[in-house]
Amino acid sequence: MNPEDNEQLKKILALTEENNVILHKMQKTARLSIILKVLYWVLIFGLSYGAFYGFQYYLKSLTGNGNGDSSATSSSQSLSNLSSLLKNFNQ
């Protein structure tokens, strides 16, 4: 081997080591990006489910599907009772 070839091999070795460092940094960044994306979507779905679970009682009471008397069903019953009372009073 002549000295010129030796210099070229040293340059190639230095470039290869630098390339290896850059590739490892890129791999770490890609892993971190994937982890953050997964955490982002878990947070989005978790907050959505939590909000729905928290407002479920209020939604059921508004639609009349809740446990016990809801305001919509009790008001319709009181209106029917009131109309029957008015009919009896007018007779």
C-alpha positions in Angstrom: 0.0 0.0 0.0 1.3 3.4 -0.9 0.8 6.4 1.4 -1.8 7.9 -0.9 -4.1 4.9 -0.5 -3.5 5.0 3.2 -4.7 8.6 3.3 -7.8 7.8 1.3 -8.7 4.9 3.6 -8.3 7.2 6.6 -10.7 9.7 5.0 -13.2 7.0 4.2 -13.0 5.7 7.7 -13.6 9.2 9.2 -16.5 9.8 6.8 -18.0 6.4 7.7 -17.8 7.1 11.4 -19.4 10.5 10.9 -22.1 9.0 8.8 -22.8 6.4 11.5 -23.2 9.1 14.2 -25.6 11.0 12.0 -27.6 7.8 11.2 -27.9 7.0 14.9 -29.2 10.5 15.6 -31.8 10.2 12.9 -32.9 6.8 14.3 -33.4 8.3 17.8 -35.3 11.2 16.3 -37.6 8.9 14.4 -38.3 6.8 17.5 -39.1 9.9 19.6 -41.4 11.1 16.9 -43.3 7.8 16.8 -43.6 7.8 20.6 -44.9 11.4 20.7 -47.4 10.7 17.9 -48.8 7.7 19.8 -49.0 9.7 23.0 -50.7 12.6 21.2 -53.5 10.2 19.8 -53.9 8.4 23.2 -54.3 11.9 24.8 -56.9 12.9 22.1 -58.9 9.7 22.5 -58.6 9.7 26.2 -59.8 13.2 26.6 -62.7 12.6 24.2 -63.8 9.5 26.1 -63.4 11.3 29.4 -65.5 14.2 28.2 -68.2 11.9 27.0 -68.1 9.9 30.2 -68.3 13.1 32.2 -71.2 14.6 30.2 -73.1 11.3 29.8 -75.3 11.9 32.8 -76.3 15.3 31.4 -76.9 14.0 27.9 -79.1 11.2 29.3 -81.1 13.6 31.3 -81.7 15.8 28.3 -82.8 13.0 26.1 -85.0 11.4 28.8 -83.0 8.2 29.0 -81.5 8.8 32.4 -82.2 7.0 35.7 -85.2 8.4 37.6 -87.3 11.3 36.5 -85.7 13.6 34.1 -86.8 17.2 33.6 -88.2 16.4 30.1 -90.4 13.5 31.2 -91.6 15.2 34.5 -92.6 18.4 32.7 -94.6 16.4 30.1 -96.3 14.5 32.9 -97.1 17.7 34.8 -98.6 19.2 31.6 -100.8 16.2 31.0 -101.9 16.4 34.7 -102.6 20.1 34.3 -104.7 19.6 31.1 -106.8 16.9 32.8 -107.3 19.2 35.8 -108.5 22.0 33.5 -110.9 19.6 31.7 -112.4 18.5 35.0 -112.7 22.1 36.2 -114.5 23.2 33.0 -117.1 20.4 33.3 
